[in-house]
């Protein structure tokens, strides 16, 4: 059926087409065509005229008269398209407009826009009104009554749907307000009502922004150009503010303010429209307008900023009323909505992200226009953080996202913090900001928020804010903040610090990044912490002085400032501590100065290096004595700041990493960080790292409970193996744990007994020994793999552990310090009783406090005495296994060498307390009668050949080593001072054994040093120390001279004791003063100080005869010595002699006799050569021995007697040591007539000997007048021989010149070279003489010393002690890991 219909419709269409085509071709009449169509299709002529083309009308007969129709059609078209219809105003009836106004402004509550449109149409038709003027009247009504926009705007949309037409009419209205030609721009103002009307039309979509924007003035480029001029003028003003003028103050002119003023908003149609859009709450349109210009380009105008703040307040109000965090009674009333602004029903916290944050980002620093709004934003942000913290996982990403963690941070960054600079000083607002910032860690506060301005730098922050045009045109303190601060700084003085300090503090309320002194807020404190780190990390500042030998003054001043600031004020320490840790990771230790000052000021833990002797003695006591007398500052004054420092380190996990990084940094300072730096700077940085590590470790031990300390610190074996910490540092860190663990285990073992309260002293000591063994057994196991296996052949691992695990308070009780502190407290009680200024209650309270301290000190002293007794008993039980018995004297020497290298030297330079501990430990080993421990060899190793030790120390290590030597010398001089003391404390002790036999059994009479020989040895030690000091002072090297002076100052109470030694040292010090007076002032000052101290002690010096008994004349002493040596020989055992400061091994033959006899036989001697008494003695006794050998065959007993006799004979008292400094040169024999070449050789010998003779005479002036006369006569003969030789040599040269006149220059040159070679060969005799003399000097040294091996430069793991050089291929695993990680 459908197909039939479609086919019929197609047929009808075809029939109609053919019918019309026939009429057009003239086949049918036109009237017939129209009639046929009307009859067949029922189409009227009217419909055909409407639908058919005009050209077809004549053909189909629709019109009767085609010509008339065409003429009429042309006229109509011309009238419509080419003629303008004019309305005659006189024909319009004005009452029509009045009627229109009445209808528009009457109450329309019962009518609708559609009804009003019909009324308007009727009025137009009735009164013949112009529709365009009617549209203008509608717009005027909306402009006059914007409150009726809900009725008028829909009416306009119905009356004129075309947005372009309405835009043209509105643009024409703006055109009437624009300045006409010849009119001033300031006279043409656009009314605000027009802007409001346009804003309403834009909000409701009646017109579009892109249609109306071209009608407005000024152009966008003009507005941007004005903004650039304002920015440039503000920047120029800021630049001139910092210019320092060199003119006189009277002639100096103040910088002129040439900043162009902002044009009123009424003269800019675009700005007025933007303000109107913001005032009616149309944020999308306002955002579209603001996006056409740079940031803050339009917000610089106060009207625009105020309108934006009002809009933000409306959007924030429902959220604030719900999340203000205030009590119900204090909750504010709803904000009254401005006219034309729609209410925002959304009050969810997450709506801040869409409603508030975008508007805040646009307003930026100009949020300062409404201070109340700033408080509202901050309170909502604070409430969001409080709600977040109530969640189970507040730091989870989804939790932070839900509670605006990062959104609040963005708002603070972009608006809240910058607006603070543009406000008046408002400390309450700054505190409110801090309450929100405090919820963020320093990484967010000092990282993200630092980009905007407040956390950038103290000066640049204000510079950037001052460059904002608003700050230059506002009435706030930001207007001339820099000028005000500079003016205050110029006026500040000692008298007006407080009043001007208050004014400066007010400036910090709104600009905390510029000045920080007195009255500052928490926000200012936080900004100050950031600025400190920014100053420390500034790469443009040089951290060392220009000479590269010391730290810059600004760094030391800043470190001191940090210590005081962080102690007095509650600043966040996390950022500073993390910065120091990051620097240590990068192998940079310069900033450890900051950490040292902070720990010293906040925790009261001072560098032990600066302590006096009394303080060091008090530090050996208990905790109470250390707190009362061990520190300069009272610990109770730093309790709160110490707790803050501890909490900051624990919360951020920096406590243990910090100390481990410092321990590793010590080697980095020497081998990595200071490569190419001055040696003085290397030493300073090493000392700084060492002192800071010790100080930090003491702070950890005092601030943390022992359980917390043990829990946080890695295990001891992990410190050695995983973290690669050296044993000295590992024991330093773990020592408090060992002490506490031993005490805890001791208490457990003691209380395990049923009658533990009635245990005897011996039983308690046995329990303590068991506790020590149980606690230290794992430590011994961990220590063994650290050193080579060969090391434990000389000393045991148990001894090594015992040495490093004990402290000075374990070995002695500072009774004098306890008594002194008790006397001070009693004196204080007496003074309080006489003080009438205090009230009775306060006086009584202080007296009770002092009495309680006295009782506590007595109790603590008693406990420490018991503890020391237990420790000594434990050492007495352990001593037999410490040193393995060895078979030879060399083995004893090796044992002492290991002891010095592995124990004494590393620890005596660690801290000053450790230096005293090492000396006390050596004395304890001696007093315990430790088997196989030689006190003599130990002291000899510590006093002899210590030049390298002096040189290898840093400045602080030299001071500690000086304290160590001073403590050793005190012990030495204590035994030296009285024979009774020596007999009681040294005689027959294993440490003073002189014979080391295979059986290790000593005879009490002959195997030990007697008192007089000990005095000789002491004399030798003093001269060995003098030799090292003289060598260092004569070296001209800075480090050697400085270390020698440091050590001299520290050992001044015990050295020099001898008057002639003091003269030597004083002369050398005076030479240092003269040499360094104009070169290195610090050395000259140090030497001058020591010279004054030395002169002050001049009355205490003693001559050599009072120090020890001098030797008798050689001839008289020979026979008794031989007899005594014969008596001391028993049973085939060789008896060594410890006389004149030398110790000989009895089982070894004299290794120097062959060499000595050979050197004497080869020494040229003339008959006229004077022979000394010693040589005559040697010659006589040698002839005696040869005769005795011929008479009787040599047997073992006779050979032993000869060796003993020779030893006694050659030990010519301590004079052999004195000869090292006062050696008398042998004068050459008088010569007869010599040739020129021989005279020249002899002349050189004579000159050298004369110089040596004068030097010897200066060093040791002889009192014998006859010797002086002989020396003068010999010198005169030498001078005469020298003059005569020169004359003969001159004559020979003249003869040679005369004979060689005819020789060519080449031959003459060759001849002169041959003569020089011949003279050189003739001078070999002089070389032999020098070699013989050196051998004799070496022989005398070897007769006195036990060995001739120099002490090492330093005791470190990276030193090859067998080859005596640093290990070149030493690998540091942790440093390699750092290097691989790019750190």
Beta strands, then each sheet from edge to edge (+ up, - down):
strand 1: 1359-1360
strand 2: 1365-1366
sheet 1: 1+ 2-
end
